[in-house]
Amino acid sequence: MQVPESRVVLVRHGQTEWSRTGQHTGLTDIPLTAEGRRTAELLGGRLAGAEWQGLAGAEVRTSPLARASETAALAGFPHAKEWDALVEWDYGDYEGLTPAQLQEMRPGFHIWRDGVPGGEALAEVAARADQVVAWARSAPRDVVVFAHGHFLRVLGARWLGLDPAFASALRLNPASLSVLGWAYGAPALERWNDTGHLE
C-alpha cells in the first residue's frame, strides 16, 4: 500500500447551547454560542501558525449545518465546500434529549449499542464515514473536515478499519483538533481531541 504523506485534519464545531447542556444535536440546525465563536477563532489562530501554516493547499469540506460551517469560516476557511455526508447522526426520536433523560426512559441505554428509533442506524452513519475515508485517501494532499462529535468519532473508527461502535471510546470536545495519519503503513490516530489552543 502506498501511504500518502498528507494530513487528515478533523475539527469538531464549537460550542452550541445544546452541546453546553448535553442535548443530542443531530440535524437540528442551531448556531454557535459566543463561546463557540471565540473558540473557533482560537482554533483558526492555531491553524494559521507555524506548525500548520494555514494548511495552504488543503482541500476543506464542512457539514452544511450552521454550527460546523460557521466554525470553518471563523477558523479561516470561509470557502469550505459543504458536503451532506458530514452531517451529524440523525437521532430521530431522541433529538434534543440528554443522556440523563434517556437513562430515565431506558435504563442502561447505550447509544452505540442500542441505536435511536426514528433516526439513522449506526451502520448508515458508518457508510457515510466510509465515503469520507475514501475521499480523504484519494489523493496525496492535506484535507480538513469540519463536522460533529459523534460523526467524527465514527470517522476515526472507520479510518482505523474498526467497527463503528469503537467510536464510543473516542471522546471529542467542542472546537477540538484531531489528525488521522499512518504508522508503519497502516492507518493510525496521529492526534486526537487536542484542545491545546483553548488552554
Secondary structure, DSSP 8 states (H G I E B T S, - for coil): -------EEEEE---BHHHHHT---SS----B-HHHHHHHHHHHHHHTSTTTGGGTT-EEEE-SSHHHHHHHHHTT-TT-EE-GGGS----GGGTT--HHHHHHHSTT--HHHH--TTS--HHHHHHHHHHHHHHHTSSSS-EEEEE-HHHHHHHHHHHTT--GGGGGG----TT-EEEEEEETTEEEEEEEEE-GGG-
